[in-house]
Amino acid sequence: MPESSQAWSVTVEANCCSTGSAKLKQAGPISVAKFASFLRQDLDAVTAGLTLEWSSGIVEGHVNRVKTIKGAMYGRASFRLLRIRILTRP
């Protein structure tokens, strides 16, 4: 997708989020209205997530991996072994 059309679609999505959430809040089911209300509470973060190039996806992936290892080892091994598994595994 060309750079300009990608930026345009992100801008449209961000604008729809800010203007359309009021309409969703009034017309949609309760769950949709709650979701729209939640988005409006942190609209700056939602807009930044749609418009900025970088994300915290890699960090979230590592956190998910650590939590998975920790859950699998719960009650079975010491902290030392847990630390070794987390640091040596790619």
Chimera marker file (.cmm) of the C-alpha trace (Angstrom):
<marker_set name="trace">
<marker id="1" x="0.000" y="0.000" z="0.000" r="1" g="1" b="0" radius="0.5"/>
<marker id="2" x="1.470" y="3.394" z="-0.901" r="1" g="1" b="0" radius="0.5"/>
<marker id="3" x="2.537" y="5.604" z="1.969" r="1" g="1" b="0" radius="0.5"/>
<marker id="4" x="-0.057" y="8.316" z="1.283" r="1" g="1" b="0" radius="0.5"/>
<marker id="5" x="-3.029" y="5.945" z="1.061" r="1" g="1" b="0" radius="0.5"/>
<marker id="6" x="-1.934" y="4.160" z="4.245" r="1" g="1" b="0" radius="0.5"/>
<marker id="7" x="-1.717" y="7.479" z="6.096" r="1" g="1" b="0" radius="0.5"/>
<marker id="8" x="-5.108" y="8.440" z="4.686" r="1" g="1" b="0" radius="0.5"/>
<marker id="9" x="-6.751" y="5.212" z="5.902" r="1" g="1" b="0" radius="0.5"/>
<marker id="10" x="-5.263" y="5.630" z="9.371" r="1" g="1" b="0" radius="0.5"/>
<marker id="11" x="-6.530" y="9.225" z="9.495" r="1" g="1" b="0" radius="0.5"/>
<marker id="12" x="-9.994" y="8.090" z="8.441" r="1" g="1" b="0" radius="0.5"/>
<marker id="13" x="-9.971" y="5.362" z="11.116" r="1" g="1" b="0" radius="0.5"/>
<marker id="14" x="-8.867" y="7.828" z="13.787" r="1" g="1" b="0" radius="0.5"/>
<marker id="15" x="-11.530" y="10.342" z="12.761" r="1" g="1" b="0" radius="0.5"/>
<marker id="16" x="-14.223" y="7.662" z="12.729" r="1" g="1" b="0" radius="0.5"/>
<marker id="17" x="-13.155" y="6.623" z="16.190" r="1" g="1" b="0" radius="0.5"/>
<marker id="18" x="-13.533" y="10.120" z="17.610" r="1" g="1" b="0" radius="0.5"/>
<marker id="19" x="-16.728" y="11.133" z="15.816" r="1" g="1" b="0" radius="0.5"/>
<marker id="20" x="-18.420" y="7.768" z="15.464" r="1" g="1" b="0" radius="0.5"/>
<marker id="21" x="-18.138" y="6.701" z="19.086" r="1" g="1" b="0" radius="0.5"/>
<marker id="22" x="-20.834" y="9.190" z="20.141" r="1" g="1" b="0" radius="0.5"/>
<marker id="23" x="-23.203" y="7.715" z="17.554" r="1" g="1" b="0" radius="0.5"/>
<marker id="24" x="-22.370" y="4.168" z="18.660" r="1" g="1" b="0" radius="0.5"/>
<marker id="25" x="-22.953" y="5.124" z="22.263" r="1" g="1" b="0" radius="0.5"/>
<marker id="26" x="-26.474" y="6.289" z="21.458" r="1" g="1" b="0" radius="0.5"/>
<marker id="27" x="-27.591" y="3.735" z="18.863" r="1" g="1" b="0" radius="0.5"/>
<marker id="28" x="-25.722" y="0.491" z="19.569" r="1" g="1" b="0" radius="0.5"/>
<marker id="29" x="-26.240" y="-2.308" z="22.047" r="1" g="1" b="0" radius="0.5"/>
<marker id="30" x="-25.001" y="-1.835" z="25.585" r="1" g="1" b="0" radius="0.5"/>
<marker id="31" x="-21.702" y="-3.670" z="24.967" r="1" g="1" b="0" radius="0.5"/>
<marker id="32" x="-20.913" y="-1.501" z="21.927" r="1" g="1" b="0" radius="0.5"/>
<marker id="33" x="-21.802" y="1.619" z="23.896" r="1" g="1" b="0" radius="0.5"/>
<marker id="34" x="-19.458" y="0.564" z="26.705" r="1" g="1" b="0" radius="0.5"/>
<marker id="35" x="-16.674" y="-0.105" z="24.216" r="1" g="1" b="0" radius="0.5"/>
<marker id="36" x="-17.167" y="3.321" z="22.601" r="1" g="1" b="0" radius="0.5"/>
<marker id="37" x="-17.145" y="4.936" z="26.046" r="1" g="1" b="0" radius="0.5"/>
<marker id="38" x="-13.917" y="3.107" z="26.889" r="1" g="1" b="0" radius="0.5"/>
<marker id="39" x="-12.277" y="4.342" z="23.669" r="1" g="1" b="0" radius="0.5"/>
<marker id="40" x="-13.286" y="7.924" z="24.374" r="1" g="1" b="0" radius="0.5"/>
<marker id="41" x="-11.683" y="7.801" z="27.840" r="1" g="1" b="0" radius="0.5"/>
<marker id="42" x="-8.243" y="7.310" z="26.313" r="1" g="1" b="0" radius="0.5"/>
<marker id="43" x="-8.709" y="8.754" z="22.846" r="1" g="1" b="0" radius="0.5"/>
<marker id="44" x="-5.142" y="10.092" z="22.684" r="1" g="1" b="0" radius="0.5"/>
<marker id="45" x="-3.703" y="6.604" z="23.161" r="1" g="1" b="0" radius="0.5"/>
<marker id="46" x="-6.067" y="5.094" z="20.581" r="1" g="1" b="0" radius="0.5"/>
<marker id="47" x="-5.158" y="7.791" z="18.045" r="1" g="1" b="0" radius="0.5"/>
<marker id="48" x="-1.446" y="7.306" z="18.741" r="1" g="1" b="0" radius="0.5"/>
<marker id="49" x="-1.808" y="3.558" z="18.275" r="1" g="1" b="0" radius="0.5"/>
<marker id="50" x="-3.392" y="4.085" z="14.872" r="1" g="1" b="0" radius="0.5"/>
<marker id="51" x="-1.066" y="6.810" z="13.636" r="1" g="1" b="0" radius="0.5"/>
<marker id="52" x="2.441" y="6.138" z="14.978" r="1" g="1" b="0" radius="0.5"/>
<marker id="53" x="4.857" y="3.748" z="13.256" r="1" g="1" b="0" radius="0.5"/>
<marker id="54" x="6.223" y="2.025" z="16.355" r="1" g="1" b="0" radius="0.5"/>
<marker id="55" x="4.492" y="-0.232" z="18.847" r="1" g="1" b="0" radius="0.5"/>
<marker id="56" x="5.266" y="-2.224" z="21.968" r="1" g="1" b="0" radius="0.5"/>
<marker id="57" x="4.403" y="-5.526" z="20.289" r="1" g="1" b="0" radius="0.5"/>
<marker id="58" x="7.852" y="-7.072" z="20.753" r="1" g="1" b="0" radius="0.5"/>
<marker id="59" x="7.907" y="-6.236" z="24.451" r="1" g="1" b="0" radius="0.5"/>
<marker id="60" x="4.397" y="-7.634" z="24.892" r="1" g="1" b="0" radius="0.5"/>
<marker id="61" x="5.528" y="-10.827" z="23.164" r="1" g="1" b="0" radius="0.5"/>
<marker id="62" x="8.402" y="-11.264" z="25.609" r="1" g="1" b="0" radius="0.5"/>
<marker id="63" x="6.105" y="-10.602" z="28.577" r="1" g="1" b="0" radius="0.5"/>
<marker id="64" x="3.689" y="-13.226" z="27.255" r="1" g="1" b="0" radius="0.5"/>
<marker id="65" x="6.550" y="-15.733" z="26.856" r="1" g="1" b="0" radius="0.5"/>
<marker id="66" x="7.791" y="-15.122" z="30.415" r="1" g="1" b="0" radius="0.5"/>
<marker id="67" x="4.271" y="-15.520" z="31.834" r="1" g="1" b="0" radius="0.5"/>
<marker id="68" x="3.795" y="-18.768" z="29.897" r="1" g="1" b="0" radius="0.5"/>
<marker id="69" x="7.076" y="-20.210" z="31.217" r="1" g="1" b="0" radius="0.5"/>
<marker id="70" x="6.276" y="-19.038" z="34.733" r="1" g="1" b="0" radius="0.5"/>
<marker id="71" x="2.811" y="-20.627" z="34.608" r="1" g="1" b="0" radius="0.5"/>
<marker id="72" x="4.204" y="-23.926" z="33.324" r="1" g="1" b="0" radius="0.5"/>
<marker id="73" x="6.797" y="-24.040" z="36.121" r="1" g="1" b="0" radius="0.5"/>
<marker id="74" x="4.499" y="-22.880" z="38.934" r="1" g="1" b="0" radius="0.5"/>
<marker id="75" x="5.159" y="-24.945" z="42.069" r="1" g="1" b="0" radius="0.5"/>
<marker id="76" x="7.679" y="-27.193" z="40.340" r="1" g="1" b="0" radius="0.5"/>
<marker id="77" x="10.989" y="-25.380" z="40.330" r="1" g="1" b="0" radius="0.5"/>
<marker id="78" x="13.012" y="-22.723" z="42.066" r="1" g="1" b="0" radius="0.5"/>
<marker id="79" x="13.410" y="-19.109" z="41.027" r="1" g="1" b="0" radius="0.5"/>
<marker id="80" x="16.965" y="-19.903" z="39.931" r="1" g="1" b="0" radius="0.5"/>
<marker id="81" x="15.772" y="-22.450" z="37.364" r="1" g="1" b="0" radius="0.5"/>
<marker id="82" x="13.033" y="-20.102" z="36.188" r="1" g="1" b="0" radius="0.5"/>
<marker id="83" x="15.599" y="-17.332" z="35.673" r="1" g="1" b="0" radius="0.5"/>
<marker id="84" x="17.870" y="-19.680" z="33.697" r="1" g="1" b="0" radius="0.5"/>
<marker id="85" x="15.010" y="-20.815" z="31.445" r="1" g="1" b="0" radius="0.5"/>
<marker id="86" x="13.956" y="-17.240" z="30.713" r="1" g="1" b="0" radius="0.5"/>
<marker id="87" x="17.451" y="-15.935" z="30.028" r="1" g="1" b="0" radius="0.5"/>
<marker id="88" x="18.701" y="-18.847" z="27.909" r="1" g="1" b="0" radius="0.5"/>
<marker id="89" x="15.631" y="-19.320" z="25.753" r="1" g="1" b="0" radius="0.5"/>
<marker id="90" x="15.385" y="-17.106" z="22.644" r="1" g="1" b="0" radius="0.5"/>
<link id1="1" id2="2" r="1" g="1" b="0" radius="0.2"/>
<link id1="2" id2="3" r="1" g="1" b="0" radius="0.2"/>
<link id1="3" id2="4" r="1" g="1" b="0" radius="0.2"/>
<link id1="4" id2="5" r="1" g="1" b="0" radius="0.2"/>
<link id1="5" id2="6" r="1" g="1" b="0" radius="0.2"/>
<link id1="6" id2="7" r="1" g="1" b="0" radius="0.2"/>
<link id1="7" id2="8" r="1" g="1" b="0" radius="0.2"/>
<link id1="8" id2="9" r="1" g="1" b="0" radius="0.2"/>
<link id1="9" id2="10" r="1" g="1" b="0" radius="0.2"/>
<link id1="10" id2="11" r="1" g="1" b="0" radius="0.2"/>
<link id1="11" id2="12" r="1" g="1" b="0" radius="0.2"/>
<link id1="12" id2="13" r="1" g="1" b="0" radius="0.2"/>
<link id1="13" id2="14" r="1" g="1" b="0" radius="0.2"/>
<link id1="14" id2="15" r="1" g="1" b="0" radius="0.2"/>
<link id1="15" id2="16" r="1" g="1" b="0" radius="0.2"/>
<link id1="16" id2="17" r="1" g="1" b="0" radius="0.2"/>
<link id1="17" id2="18" r="1" g="1" b="0" radius="0.2"/>
<link id1="18" id2="19" r="1" g="1" b="0" radius="0.2"/>
<link id1="19" id2="20" r="1" g="1" b="0" radius="0.2"/>
<link id1="20" id2="21" r="1" g="1" b="0" radius="0.2"/>
<link id1="21" id2="22" r="1" g="1" b="0" radius="0.2"/>
<link id1="22" id2="23" r="1" g="1" b="0" radius="0.2"/>
<link id1="23" id2="24" r="1" g="1" b="0" radius="0.2"/>
<link id1="24" id2="25" r="1" g="1" b="0" radius="0.2"/>
<link id1="25" id2="26" r="1" g="1" b="0" radius="0.2"/>
<link id1="26" id2="27" r="1" g="1" b="0" radius="0.2"/>
<link id1="27" id2="28" r="1" g="1" b="0" radius="0.2"/>
<link id1="28" id2="29" r="1" g="1" b="0" radius="0.2"/>
<link id1="29" id2="30" r="1" g="1" b="0" radius="0.2"/>
<link id1="30" id2="31" r="1" g="1" b="0" radius="0.2"/>
<link id1="31" id2="32" r="1" g="1" b="0" radius="0.2"/>
<link id1="32" id2="33" r="1" g="1" b="0" radius="0.2"/>
<link id1="33" id2="34" r="1" g="1" b="0" radius="0.2"/>
<link id1="34" id2="35" r="1" g="1" b="0" radius="0.2"/>
<link id1="35" id2="36" r="1" g="1" b="0" radius="0.2"/>
<link id1="36" id2="37" r="1" g="1" b="0" radius="0.2"/>
<link id1="37" id2="38" r="1" g="1" b="0" radius="0.2"/>
<link id1="38" id2="39" r="1" g="1" b="0" radius="0.2"/>
<link id1="39" id2="40" r="1" g="1" b="0" radius="0.2"/>
<link id1="40" id2="41" r="1" g="1" b="0" radius="0.2"/>
<link id1="41" id2="42" r="1" g="1" b="0" radius="0.2"/>
<link id1="42" id2="43" r="1" g="1" b="0" radius="0.2"/>
<link id1="43" id2="44" r="1" g="1" b="0" radius="0.2"/>
<link id1="44" id2="45" r="1" g="1" b="0" radius="0.2"/>
<link id1="45" id2="46" r="1" g="1" b="0" radius="0.2"/>
<link id1="46" id2="47" r="1" g="1" b="0" radius="0.2"/>
<link id1="47" id2="48" r="1" g="1" b="0" radius="0.2"/>
<link id1="48" id2="49" r="1" g="1" b="0" radius="0.2"/>
<link id1="49" id2="50" r="1" g="1" b="0" radius="0.2"/>
<link id1="50" id2="51" r="1" g="1" b="0" radius="0.2"/>
<link id1="51" id2="52" r="1" g="1" b="0" radius="0.2"/>
<link id1="52" id2="53" r="1" g="1" b="0" radius="0.2"/>
<link id1="53" id2="54" r="1" g="1" b="0" radius="0.2"/>
<link id1="54" id2="55" r="1" g="1" b="0" radius="0.2"/>
<link id1="55" id2="56" r="1" g="1" b="0" radius="0.2"/>
<link id1="56" id2="57" r="1" g="1" b="0" radius="0.2"/>
<link id1="57" id2="58" r="1" g="1" b="0" radius="0.2"/>
<link id1="58" id2="59" r="1" g="1" b="0" radius="0.2"/>
<link id1="59" id2="60" r="1" g="1" b="0" radius="0.2"/>
<link id1="60" id2="61" r="1" g="1" b="0" radius="0.2"/>
<link id1="61" id2="62" r="1" g="1" b="0" radius="0.2"/>
<link id1="62" id2="63" r="1" g="1" b="0" radius="0.2"/>
<link id1="63" id2="64" r="1" g="1" b="0" radius="0.2"/>
<link id1="64" id2="65" r="1" g="1" b="0" radius="0.2"/>
<link id1="65" id2="66" r="1" g="1" b="0" radius="0.2"/>
<link id1="66" id2="67" r="1" g="1" b="0" radius="0.2"/>
<link id1="67" id2="68" r="1" g="1" b="0" radius="0.2"/>
<link id1="68" id2="69" r="1" g="1" b="0" radius="0.2"/>
<link id1="69" id2="70" r="1" g="1" b="0" radius="0.2"/>
<link id1="70" id2="71" r="1" g="1" b="0" radius="0.2"/>
<link id1="71" id2="72" r="1" g="1" b="0" radius="0.2"/>
<link id1="72" id2="73" r="1" g="1" b="0" radius="0.2"/>
<link id1="73" id2="74" r="1" g="1" b="0" radius="0.2"/>
<link id1="74" id2="75" r="1" g="1" b="0" radius="0.2"/>
<link id1="75" id2="76" r="1" g="1" b="0" radius="0.2"/>
<link id1="76" id2="77" r="1" g="1" b="0" radius="0.2"/>
<link id1="77" id2="78" r="1" g="1" b="0" radius="0.2"/>
<link id1="78" id2="79" r="1" g="1" b="0" radius="0.2"/>
<link id1="79" id2="80" r="1" g="1" b="0" radius="0.2"/>
<link id1="80" id2="81" r="1" g="1" b="0" radius="0.2"/>
<link id1="81" id2="82" r="1" g="1" b="0" radius="0.2"/>
<link id1="82" id2="83" r="1" g="1" b="0" radius="0.2"/>
<link id1="83" id2="84" r="1" g="1" b="0" radius="0.2"/>
<link id1="84" id2="85" r="1" g="1" b="0" radius="0.2"/>
<link id1="85" id2="86" r="1" g="1" b="0" radius="0.2"/>
<link id1="86" id2="87" r="1" g="1" b="0" radius="0.2"/>
<link id1="87" id2="88" r="1" g="1" b="0" radius="0.2"/>
<link id1="88" id2="89" r="1" g="1" b="0" radius="0.2"/>
<link id1="89" id2="90" r="1" g="1" b="0" radius="0.2"/>
</marker_set>
